[in-house]
Structure formats: structure tokens, C-alpha cells
Amino acid sequence: MRVALPMISYHSLEGGKSDRIYAVECHPEIEDGLVTFVTGGGGGEGDVRVWCVSRVSSTACKEESEAKMTPKYCGSLIKGHPGACVNCARFAPDGARLASAGDRGTVCVWTGNPQAQFWRNCQEEAIDRWMLPHSDDVYDVAWSPQGDALVCGAIDGTVSLWQVSQRKKIKVITDHSHYVQGVAFGLEFLATQSSDRTVRVYPYTRKGTTQRIHLGNGSVLQAWPDDETNAQDAAAYSFQEDDPISNDLFPATATDKMNIENKKQSKLRRLFASELQHKGFFRRLSFLAESSLLVAPAAVANDAATAENKFGAVVLDAKRPDMGPVAYLPAPDGPAAAVRACPTLFGEEMARCFAVCFSDSVCVYQVPTSPFAAHPLLLTRGLHRARLTDVAWARDASMLIIASSDGYLSFLHFEPDEFGKRQPLAPIPLPPLDKKAAKKNSESTQLLSPSDVIHTEPKVSEEMAISPNQTESQQPSGIPNDLPAAVPASTPDESKPKKRRIAPTLLTTIPPQSSSSSNFG
């Protein structure tokens, strides 16, 4: 492993000072050892910036390594979050779309080419932008494994589920009573985590020709006993919604007062930290690759020896959330803020890896298929001077990028078999589209090469239309040259059909009238 910490100001304030970074995400395609990634954060500009960096092996010389490990700026997407902070950015599994979320309730879906070179060229006028309105700041977004749905978590306590293929909001979840700081999509489940100290898991199914997602009844996990003897009581008991700040141990609702003695006997403890204990903005949870195992940050446990709270992360089984945590991962320093699963499987046992981002350190764990055990592989700490906010994997597990609120990124470069023999990457799933959406996509958004440009169906105004006397080279700059030429406006004589002159036909003769009759002469 090689560590790089380039002193680059990724998002700058006035005067050149580096501002905080809240999001980092890698494109799924790696071309000639080049990893394309995006960043989002402060800086006051509200832009999503595109970068690229080369992979480096341990055998490379120092001069070559320093040159390759320095990220190169490619461009910015600046029209999605003007004047707002970008809190999250995530590529769809196919790499053709990018979802970015920020303050003021702005969520943008940028539709481009699945090839990484297209995003490195970063021509914003060639990217279709779709705005998803929300009522308040959005902290986290996640794509479905098929890439056809997007889930967004906002600080108003709502979770919005969007069918991106149809550009429709299909569900709004209002089960949380405080900020929603993390969302995750699995193969069969959708999970959310909030500062109300709960994790909620919802099973979902797909129905109809459009494969629309339908959510089932969710389960909530927020407390567990100190010992295994009271696990059954904890599974049967459900806390009521309460203020996570004012009550640190147990809620004080009328229903809970009736069971105070039972709660004291079972010694139920909150599994997740309160806002006072967890001072970060995010609780980004993640499903492990091709698994129902869910890793949730911001966990807290009580140390019986010292009577102090210890922070970390917990591993849950989404199929059996009533069984409680599968494993507890202690933190070397402070609460965990984010978890990212590695998209690659390792070894014959198809082991899975994931990274947990704590306050000042990152730990990588490996989980074999059976039996379950979370083995720590590496721990890095002291790379940054402020709280860590996000972490991202390269698709082939050759690189891990760490983001911090100090405004800098650190890069961990791994050898090909450092975590075990890499299994062949699974094919990137394509989103299921209905016939109408597929036809529209093939006509307006499908690209064949990185040089191609995506255009949605444009609404050409009257002043942009081509006049009859205007040649193709004199088209206004607002109309792309590759669009079909506009039909010249027809003149009044050409637009209306000419009247046909009908000749009279003699049918009979009229006899002459008498003199007494009126003469119309």
C-alpha cells in the first residue's frame, strides 16, 4: 500500500483557502489505470468538480509516483447547486448518471455517457440535468443496484424514493423524527439512518413491466440489552419516537412510563449515538456487495469496566434485524461517520471488504462468506487535521479515496492481490426501462462514443428558430449543430391550400316568365 496526500485545494474560498469536502465518488470505469472521481463540498460555488488520478504500484520510482499520484482537474458542473453546499455525489452503477445533493433542497441527476472519458471532458452543455425538488437540505443519496431508482434523505426527516427511469417520485417515508443522515440501497432492502438514533430497514419488491419498486413494512433497530440473556425482551420491546437530545437513555412517553421497571431489568441501551455524542453531519451506512449485511456507523456501546461510552459501527443482517447486531466494530477515535462497501469480491471464498470512516482514521475490514467474522486488514490515521466525511473505492479495489472537512483528500493505493485474489467484476447492471422511457432514451440521451453529445428534446423559442432566408451555418449558438435542421416557416400562400375554381354545369333550362311576374332583369 502507498499513501498520497497531495496539497491541492479542491474547493477554494476567497483568498485561495481550501474549503471543506463533504463528498467523494469514483466512476465505475477505469481506463488505462486512470481513476475518474468527483468531489462536492463548500466553497460557496455549489459545483461538483471532476478529477482524475492514476493508479500507482509499489515498484514505481519516487518521481514517477509523485507525478501519477497528483490528481488532475478536469472540469466542473456548476449549474446544479448555485450558492449552496454540495453534501453528497454518487454515480449510478452504469456510470452514465451522477446524482448530487446539497443544501436548499437541491438534488440533481446529471445524465451523460457511461464512459469515464465523457465525464473527464466535462462539457456541461452536453449533459442533461434533471432537478429533484425537496423541501429542505439533503444529506445523502443512494442508487438502486439496477440504477433505475434513487433514494434521498433530508434533514426534515423525510426519505424520498424516485423512479429515475420515469422521472417520478413514487414514495415519501416519514418514519424518522429527526435529520436523515444516511441512506443505502441493497439487493432486497432499503435502509435509512437518522439522528433520532434509529436505523430502519424496508424490504422492497418490483412489480409490473416497468419494474416499479414497492416498499414493504419497515423494521426499526435502536436499542439492545447489555447482555445476551435479555435479547428476547429487547426484540419484543419497541421504543416510541422521542427527542434524541433531551433524553439520552430512554424516552419519557406515557407508554414507556408503564414499562420503566421492565426497561431497567433488561438494561436496554441505545445502539446509536445522540447528536451531542455524534457531532458530524453524516451517518452514511452501506450494504456489503451482493449481500444482506448492513454496516451502520455512529454506534455506541457501554463499557462495563469504565462505565464510559465507546463508539464504533455495527454490522446488521437486514433479513433478521430483530436479532440485533451481528458484530460491533470499535472505533480507535470518535464516532464513525461513513461506511463504504468495496464493489469487488476476493478469494475463492468470495470475501467482501468495506471501509469505515471514523473521526480521524479509516479501517478496512474483510468479511468471509461463511462463517461470519469481520477481520481488520488495515488502519490508517493522522492523515488529516479535521473530521473525516466520506470515503470512496475504485471499482477494482486498487484505490481508496478519503475526504475530510479540512478541504483535502488522501489516496491509498493497493496492490492487485493485497486483499486476496480479485474475482472477475460482475457486469454492470442496466436499469430496467419501460417502452416509452426506452424509446425516449434511445432518441435523446443514448451515446455511442465519448465525443457524442447528449441532448434532451429542446424547446426552441421563436427567436431561436431558423428563418427561411437563414442558412445552416447561420444558426443561433443556442442550437447544437447535430440537431435536425428546423423546418422553415411557411408563408401565408404556402401554409393555406389554394381555392379550387369550380366550373358551373348546366342541369336544365328555365322557361321564360310571363310579363306579370317581377322582372329582375
C-alpha positions in Angstrom: 0.0 0.0 0.0 1.1 3.5 -0.8 -0.3 6.7 0.8 -0.5 10.0 -1.0 -1.8 13.3 0.4 -1.5 15.9 -2.4 -1.7 19.5 -1.2 -4.4 20.6 -3.6 -7.2 23.0 -2.9 -10.2 21.0 -4.3 -12.8 23.6 -3.3 -11.5 27.0 -2.6 -12.8 30.0 -0.6 -11.9 33.6 -1.4 -8.2 34.1 -1.0 -7.4 30.6 -2.0 -8.1 28.9 1.3 -9.3 25.3 0.9 -12.8 24.7 2.0 -14.4 21.5 3.4 -15.1 18.4 1.2 -18.3 16.5 2.1 -18.5 14.0 -0.8 -16.1 11.9 -3.0 -17.2 9.3 -5.6 -15.3 7.2 -8.2 -16.6 6.5 -11.6 -17.1 2.7 -12.2 -15.0 2.6 -15.3 -11.2 2.5 -15.0 -9.4 3.3 -18.3 -5.7 2.6 -18.7 -5.1 2.8 -14.9 -6.9 6.2 -14.7 -9.5 6.6 -12.0 -12.1 9.4 -12.5 -13.7 10.8 -9.4 -15.9 13.8 -8.4 -15.9 15.9 -5.3 -18.5 18.1 -3.6 -18.4 20.4 -0.7 -18.2 24.1 0.3 -16.5 26.9 -1.4 -19.7 28.9 -2.0 -19.9 28.0 -5.7 -22.1 24.9 -5.3 -20.3 23.0 -8.0 -19.4 19.3 -8.5 -15.8 19.0 -9.7 -14.4 16.2 -11.8 -10.8 14.9 -11.3 -8.7 12.0 -12.4 -5.7 10.3 -10.9 -3.5 7.4 -12.0 -3.0 4.1 -10.1 0.5 3.6 -8.7 2.2 0.4 -7.8 4.8 -0.1 -5.1 7.5 -0.8 -7.7 7.3 2.7 -9.3 10.1 5.1 -8.6 9.5 8.2 -6.4 9.5 10.7 -9.3 7.0 8.6 -11.3 4.8 8.0 -8.3 4.6 11.7 -7.3 3.6 12.6 -10.9 0.9 9.9 -11.1 -0.5 10.3 -7.6 -1.2 14.0 -8.2 -4.9 14.5 -9.3 -5.7 16.5 -12.4 -8.6 18.8 -12.6 -11.0 18.0 -15.5 -13.9 20.4 -15.1 -17.0 21.4 -13.0 -20.7 21.0 -13.1 -21.8 24.4 -11.8 -25.5 24.8 -12.6 -27.0 22.4 -10.2 -26.4 24.0 -6.7 -25.8 27.7 -7.1 -24.6 29.2 -3.9 -25.3 26.0 -1.9 -23.1 23.4 -0.3 -22.9 20.0 -2.0 -23.3 17.3 0.6 -23.2 14.1 -1.5 -22.4 12.9 -5.0 -23.0 9.3 -6.3 -22.6 7.7 -9.7 -25.2 5.2 -10.9 -23.9 1.7 -11.3 -23.7 2.1 -15.1 -21.7 5.3 -14.8 -24.0 7.2 -17.1 -25.6 9.3 -14.4 -24.5 11.3 -11.4 -26.7 12.3 -8.5 -25.6 15.3 -6.4 -27.4 16.6 -3.3 -27.0 19.8 -1.4 -28.5 22.4 0.8 -31.7 24.3 -0.1 -33.4 21.0 -1.1 -31.5 20.6 -4.4 -30.9 17.2 -5.9 -29.6 17.0 -9.5 -29.4 14.0 -11.7 -26.8 14.5 -14.4 -27.2 12.2 -17.4 -24.2 11.6 -19.6 -22.1 8.9 -21.1 -21.2 5.7 -19.3 -17.6 6.1 -20.3 -15.3 7.8 -17.9 -13.7 9.9 -20.7 -17.0 11.7 -21.2 -17.0 13.0 -17.7 -13.4 13.9 -17.8 -14.2 16.1 -20.8 -16.9 17.7 -18.6 -18.9 19.7 -21.1 -21.8 20.8 -19.0 -23.9 21.9 -22.0 -23.7 18.3 -23.2 -25.2 16.8 -20.0 -28.9 16.6 -19.3 -29.8 17.9 -15.9 -32.9 16.9 -14.0 -33.8 18.6 -10.8 -35.5 16.7 -7.9 -37.1 19.2 -5.6 -37.1 18.7 -1.8 -38.3 20.9 1.0 -35.0 21.0 2.9 -31.3 20.2 2.8 -30.5 16.7 1.5 -27.6 15.0 3.2 -27.3 11.7 1.4 -28.4 9.8 -1.7 -28.1 6.2 -3.0 -28.8 4.4 -6.2 -30.5 1.1 -6.5 -28.3 -1.8 -7.8 -30.1 -1.6 -11.1 -29.6 2.2 -11.3 -33.3 2.9 -12.0 -34.2 4.3 -8.6 -32.7 6.9 -6.3 -33.4 7.4 -2.6 -32.7 10.8 -0.9 -32.5 11.6 2.8 -33.3 15.1 4.0 -33.0 17.0 7.3 -36.8 17.4 7.5 -36.9 13.7 8.5 -38.3 12.5 5.1 -36.9 9.9 2.8 -37.9 10.3 -0.9 -37.8 7.5 -3.4 -37.6 8.4 -7.1 -38.2 6.2 -10.1 -35.5 7.9 -12.3 -36.4 6.0 -15.4 -39.8 7.6 -15.3 -38.8 10.8 -13.5 -41.4 10.4 -10.8 -41.5 10.4 -7.0 -43.0 7.1 -6.0 -42.7 7.2 -2.2 -42.1 9.5 0.7 -41.2 7.9 4.0 -41.9 10.0 7.2 -41.0 7.4 9.9 -37.9 9.3 11.2 -38.4 12.1 13.7 -35.1 13.9 13.1 -32.5 14.5 10.4 -32.0 11.7 8.0 -28.2 11.5 7.6 -27.7 8.3 5.7 -29.5 6.1 3.1 -28.5 2.8 1.4 -29.8 0.5 -1.3 -29.3 -3.2 -1.2 -30.4 -6.1 -3.5 -33.6 -6.6 -1.5 -33.7 -3.9 1.1 -33.6 -0.1 1.6 -32.0 1.2 4.8 -32.1 4.7 6.4 -30.3 6.1 9.4 -31.2 9.3 11.3 -30.0 11.4 14.2 -33.1 10.2 16.1 -30.8 7.3 16.9 -32.6 4.7 14.8 -31.8 2.5 11.7 -34.8 1.5 9.6 -34.8 -1.3 7.1 -37.5 -1.7 4.4 -37.9 -4.7 2.1 -38.9 -4.0 -1.4 -40.1 -5.8 -4.5 -40.5 -5.0 -8.1 -43.8 -5.2 -10.0 -45.2 -4.6 -13.4 -43.5 -4.2 -16.8 -41.7 -1.1 -15.5 -40.3 -2.9 -12.5 -41.5 -0.2 -10.2 -40.3 -0.5 -6.6 -42.8 -1.3 -3.9 -41.7 -0.9 -0.3 -42.9 -3.3 2.5 -43.3 -2.6 6.2 -40.1 -1.4 7.7 -38.4 -2.6 10.9 -36.6 -0.3 13.3 -33.5 -1.0 15.4 -32.5 1.4 18.1 -31.8 -0.4 21.3 -30.3 -3.6 22.6 -29.5 -5.1 26.0 -26.1 -5.1 27.5 -26.0 -8.9 27.7 -27.4 -11.7 25.5 -29.8 -13.0 28.2 -32.3 -10.2 27.6 -32.2 -10.3 23.8 -35.7 -11.7 23.6 -37.1 -8.8 25.7 -35.2 -6.3 23.6 -36.6 -7.7 20.4 -40.1 -7.6 21.7 -39.8 -4.1 23.0 -40.1 -1.1 20.7 -39.2 2.4 21.8 -41.5 5.3 21.0 -40.3 8.3 19.0 -38.6 10.8 21.3 -36.2 13.7 21.3 -32.7 12.3 20.8 -31.1 15.2 22.6 -33.3 15.8 25.7 -33.4 12.1 26.6 -30.2 10.2 26.5 -31.2 6.8 27.8 -34.9 6.2 27.5 -38.0 8.1 26.2 -40.4 9.6 28.6 -43.7 8.9 26.8 -46.8 7.6 28.6 -46.4 4.2 27.2 -42.8 4.0 28.3 -43.6 5.1 31.9 -45.7 1.9 32.2 -42.6 -0.2 31.4 -39.9 1.6 33.3 -39.2 -1.3 35.6 -39.0 -3.8 32.7 -36.6 -1.5 30.9 -34.4 -1.3 34.0 -34.4 -5.0 34.4 -33.5 -5.7 30.8 -30.9 -2.9 30.8 -31.7 -1.7 27.3 -29.1 0.6 25.8 -29.3 2.8 22.8 -27.3 1.4 19.9 -26.6 4.7 18.2 -25.1 8.0 19.4 -27.1 11.1 20.0 -26.5 14.4 18.4 -24.4 15.6 21.3 -22.2 12.5 21.1 -22.0 12.4 17.3 -21.1 15.9 16.1 -20.8 15.1 12.4 -23.4 15.8 9.7 -23.5 12.3 8.3 -24.3 8.7 9.2 -23.7 7.0 5.9 -24.5 3.3 6.1 -23.8 0.7 3.4 -24.8 -2.8 2.3 -22.0 -5.2 1.5 -21.6 -6.3 -2.1 -24.2 -8.8 -3.1 -25.3 -9.4 0.5 -28.0 -8.5 3.0 -25.4 -7.5 5.6 -25.7 -3.8 6.5 -22.9 -1.8 8.3 -24.2 1.3 10.1 -21.9 4.0 11.6 -22.4 6.2 14.7 -22.8 3.1 17.0 -22.2 3.5 20.8 -21.6 0.8 23.4 -21.2 1.0 27.2 -18.0 -0.3 28.7 -18.9 -2.2 31.8 -15.4 -1.8 33.2 -15.1 2.0 32.9 -18.8 2.9 32.6 -18.0 5.0 29.6 -19.5 5.1 26.1 -17.4 3.6 23.3 -18.1 4.5 19.7 -17.8 2.5 16.5 -20.0 0.8 13.9 -22.3 -2.2 13.9 -23.0 -5.0 11.4 -26.6 -5.9 11.0 -28.4 -8.6 9.0 -31.2 -6.9 7.0 -33.1 -10.2 6.8 -33.2 -10.5 10.6 -32.9 -7.1 12.2 -34.8 -8.4 15.2 -31.7 -10.5 16.0 -29.7 -7.4 16.8 -26.1 -6.6 15.8 -24.1 -9.3 14.2 -20.8 -7.6 15.2 -19.6 -4.5 16.8 -16.6 -2.7 15.3 -14.9 -0.4 17.9 -13.6 3.0 16.8 -10.0 4.0 17.5 -11.1 7.6 17.8 -14.6 9.1 18.0 -17.8 8.0 16.3 -17.9 6.6 12.8 -19.4 8.9 10.1 -19.4 6.8 6.9 -19.2 3.3 5.6 -18.5 2.3 2.0 -18.5 -1.3 0.7 -15.9 -2.4 -1.8 -17.6 -3.5 -5.1 -15.0 -6.3 -5.6 -15.0 -9.8 -4.1 -11.8 -11.5 -3.1 -10.5 -15.1 -3.0 -12.3 -18.4 -3.6 -14.5 -17.8 -0.6 -15.8 -14.6 -2.2 -14.9 -12.4 0.8 -16.2 -8.8 1.0 -14.4 -5.7 2.1 -15.6 -2.4 3.4 -14.1 0.7 4.8 -15.3 2.5 8.0 -14.5 6.2 8.2 -14.1 7.4 11.8 -13.3 10.8 13.1 -9.5 10.7 12.3 -8.9 7.2 11.0 -10.1 4.7 8.4 -10.2 1.0 9.0 -10.7 -1.6 6.2 -12.4 -4.9 7.2 -12.8 -8.2 5.3 -15.8 -10.5 5.8 -15.8 -14.1 4.5 -19.0 -15.6 3.2 -19.2 -18.2 6.0 -18.7 -18.2 8.9 -19.2 -14.5 9.6 -16.2 -12.7 11.0 -15.1 -9.1 10.5 -11.3 -9.2 10.1 -9.5 -5.8 10.2 -7.0 -5.6 7.4 -5.5 -2.1 7.8 -5.8 1.0 9.9 -4.6 4.5 8.8 -4.9 7.6 11.0 -3.5 11.1 11.4 -3.7 11.9 7.7 -6.0 15.0 8.2 -6.4 17.8 10.7 -10.2 17.8 10.7 -13.1 15.3 10.8 -13.3 12.8 8.0 -16.6 13.0 6.0 -16.6 10.4 3.2 -14.7 7.6 1.5 -14.8 6.0 -2.0 -13.5 2.9 -3.6 -12.2 2.4 -7.1 -14.3 -0.3 -8.8 -11.3 -2.7 -9.0 -10.3 -2.0 -5.3 -7.0 -0.5 -6.4 -7.6 2.8 -4.7 -9.4 4.2 -1.7 -10.0 8.0 -1.5 -10.7 9.7 1.8 -12.3 13.1 2.1 -12.0 15.5 5.1 -13.6 18.7 6.2 -10.1 20.2 6.2 -10.5 20.5 2.4 -8.0 17.8 1.3 -8.1 14.3 0.0 -5.8 11.3 0.8 -5.3 8.4 -1.5 -4.5 4.8 -0.6 -3.0 2.8 -3.5 -3.2 -1.0 -3.2 -1.5 -3.8 -5.0 -3.7 -6.1 -7.2 -3.7 -9.0 -4.7 -3.2 -7.1 -1.4 -6.7 -8.2 -0.1 -6.6 -11.5 -1.9 -7.1 -12.6 -5.5 -9.7 -10.4 -7.1 -12.7 -12.1 -8.6 -13.9 -11.0 -12.0 -16.1 -8.0 -11.8 -19.7 -8.6 -12.2 -21.3 -6.9 -15.2 -22.7 -3.5 -14.5 -26.5 -3.8 -14.3 -28.6 -1.8 -16.7 -31.7 -0.1 -15.4 -35.0 -1.6 -16.5 -36.9 0.9 -18.6 -40.4 0.8 -19.9 -41.0 1.0 -23.6 -41.9 4.7 -23.5 -38.8 5.6 -21.5 -36.6 3.4 -23.5 -37.7 5.0 -26.8 -37.1 8.5 -25.4 -33.7 7.4 -24.1 -32.6 6.0 -27.4 -33.8 9.1 -29.2 -32.5 11.8 -26.9 -29.9 10.5 -24.4 -28.2 7.5 -25.9 -24.5 8.0 -26.7 -22.2 5.9 -28.8 -18.8 7.4 -28.1 -17.3 10.0 -25.7 -17.3 12.6 -28.4 -21.1 12.4 -28.8 -23.2 14.9 -27.1 -26.4 14.2 -25.1 -29.4 16.5 -25.8 -32.8 16.3 -24.4 -35.7 17.4 -26.5 -35.1 21.1 -26.8 -37.8 23.7 -26.7 -36.8 26.1 -29.5 -38.1 29.6 -29.0 -39.3 31.8 -31.8 -36.1 33.9 -31.8 -34.0 30.7 -31.9 -35.9 29.2 -34.9 -34.2 29.3 -38.3 -35.8 31.8 -40.7 -36.5 30.8 -44.3 -33.6 33.0 -45.5 -31.1 31.8 -42.8 -28.6 29.2 -43.8 -27.5 26.3 -41.6 -24.2 27.9 -40.8 -26.0 31.0 -39.5 -27.9 29.0 -36.8 -28.0 30.7 -33.4 -25.3 29.4 -31.0 -28.0 28.0 -28.6 -28.9 25.3 -31.1 -26.5 22.3 -31.4 -25.3 21.7 -34.9 -26.1 18.0 -34.7 -29.8 18.6 -34.2 -32.1 18.1 -37.2 -32.5 21.3 -39.2 -35.6 23.3 -38.4 -38.3 23.4 -40.9 -38.6 26.9 -42.5 -41.6 28.8 -41.5 -44.1 28.8 -44.4 -45.5 31.9 -46.0 -49.3 32.6 -45.9 -49.6 31.5 -49.5 -47.8 28.2 -48.8 -49.4 27.5 -45.5 -53.0 27.7 -46.8 -54.2 25.5 -49.7 -55.3 27.4 -52.8 -59.0 27.6 -53.6 -60.1 25.5 -56.5 -62.3 27.2 -59.1 -65.3 25.0 -59.9 -66.9 25.4 -63.4 -70.8 25.5 -63.4 -72.6 22.6 -65.1 -76.0 23.1 -66.8 -78.6 20.8 -65.4 -81.9 22.1 -67.1 -83.4 25.2 -68.7 -85.9 27.5 -67.2 -88.9 28.6 -69.3 -89.4 32.3 -69.9 -91.6 34.0 -67.3 -94.9 35.9 -68.0 -95.0 39.7 -68.1 -96.9 39.9 -64.8 -94.1 38.4 -62.9 -91.4 40.5 -61.5 -88.6 41.3 -63.7 -85.2 41.1 -62.1 -83.7 41.9 -65.4 
